[in-house]
Amino acid sequence: MEQNKEITNLYNHAAETIKNAILKGQYEAAKGINRVQLLTYFAIGKYVSLNTRYGVWGTGALQAISDRLRKLLPGLRGYGKTQLTEMRLFYEGWSFIDSKSSVATDDLATDNSSVMTDELQYIVNVEDILNIVKIETPIAFPMDDYLKTPFTHHTTLLRKCKNVEERYYLLYA
């Protein structure tokens, strides 16, 4: 009888250990997914920003692109006109961390072709995204916290806070 309790306790401990490993793995995977998603939204936001602000896209471009995306990828969610606008806002709100940004370099596109078309087509993984946006964080910028924050929280902050100091305070305080 005593041996059965010991085995039961041993198995309970093993199950608890495995459960904790699974939960930690799921948490780490979610953090990684959020990082990739934020970097992808940042890159798409840059692409949309440069083409709508300095490129040749007209006022109906985001709706037209969203409609085409739905036809190309049936069931796609999260890439409507509103979300593409939010990705642009996300990029523009944090563009100072992008060393290749037009805001950071004043190097605007001057021709009539789509800006960054070739670069955006080749996003395959995080390193590809980082090569496109060239994120070089200022010394005091908390990049790890930035990449852990959900996109919806970022967009809410960007709508409510007009300067970087306010965003820092609400995001990292």
Secondary structure, DSSP 4 states (H G I P E B T S, - for coil): -HHHHHHHHHHHHHHHHHHHHHHHHHHHHHHHHHHHHHHHHHHHHHHHHHHHHSSS--TTHHHHHHHHHHHHSTT--S-SHHHHHHHHHHHHHHGGGBTT-HHHH-----SSSPTTHHHHHT--SHHHHHHHH-B---TT--HHHHHHS-HHHHHHHHHH-SSHHHHHHHHH-
